[in-house]
């Protein structure tokens, strides 16, 4: 049960940081989808916890945001998430 809780918290951190970085860059889900060659729904599902994104998918999201994956997984709330 503790593992599920940690995974849930990690996904909350990932979602918060992805959304923050998207806002910093002025990107919509549609723009992210175009950069990643997939659908906006696919991106939304991956970051909102509706699906469990693979490490590869998370790396692709980080690349589309021009940000190292570890920044998106950092529980600290930085002023600005940058590369």
C-alpha positions in Angstrom: 0.0 0.0 0.0 2.9 2.4 0.8 4.2 1.8 -2.8 0.9 2.8 -4.3 0.8 6.0 -2.2 4.4 6.9 -3.2 3.5 6.3 -6.9 0.4 8.4 -6.5 2.4 11.3 -4.9 5.1 11.0 -7.6 2.5 11.3 -10.3 1.0 14.3 -8.6 4.4 15.9 -8.6 4.9 15.0 -12.2 1.5 16.4 -13.2 2.1 19.7 -11.3 5.6 20.2 -12.8 4.5 19.3 -16.3 1.6 21.7 -16.2 3.8 24.4 -14.7 6.4 24.0 -17.5 3.7 23.9 -20.2 2.4 27.2 -18.8 6.0 28.7 -18.8 6.4 27.7 -22.4 2.8 28.7 -23.4 2.1 25.2 -24.6 -1.3 23.6 -24.9 -2.0 19.8 -24.9 -2.5 20.1 -28.6 0.9 21.7 -29.1 2.5 19.1 -26.9 0.8 16.4 -28.9 2.1 17.8 -32.2 5.7 17.9 -30.7 5.3 14.3 -29.6 3.4 13.0 -32.6 0.4 11.7 -30.6 -3.0 12.9 -29.5 -3.7 15.6 -26.9 -5.9 13.1 -25.1 -2.9 10.8 -24.9 -0.8 13.5 -23.3 -3.6 14.5 -20.9 -4.1 10.9 -19.8 -0.4 10.4 -19.2 0.1 13.4 -17.0 -3.2 13.4 -15.2 -2.8 9.9 -13.8 -5.6 8.4 -15.9 -3.0 6.1 -17.3 0.4 5.1 -16.0 2.9 6.5 -18.3 6.0 4.4 -19.1 9.4 5.8 -18.4 9.8 6.3 -22.2 6.6 8.3 -22.4 7.8 10.5 -19.4 11.1 11.0 -21.1 9.3 12.1 -24.4 7.2 14.5 -22.4 10.3 16.0 -20.8 12.0 16.3 -24.2 9.0 18.0 -25.6 9.2 20.5 -22.7 13.0 20.9 -23.2 13.5 19.9 -19.5 15.4 17.0 -17.9 13.0 14.4 -16.6 14.4 14.7 -13.1 13.2 18.3 -12.9 9.6 17.1 -13.6 9.9 14.5 -10.9 11.4 16.9 -8.3 8.9 17.3 -5.4 10.4 20.8 -4.5 8.4 23.6 -6.0 11.0 25.6 -7.9 10.4 29.2 -9.0 10.8 28.1 -12.6 11.5 24.7 -14.1 14.2 25.1 -16.7 16.7 23.0 -18.5 
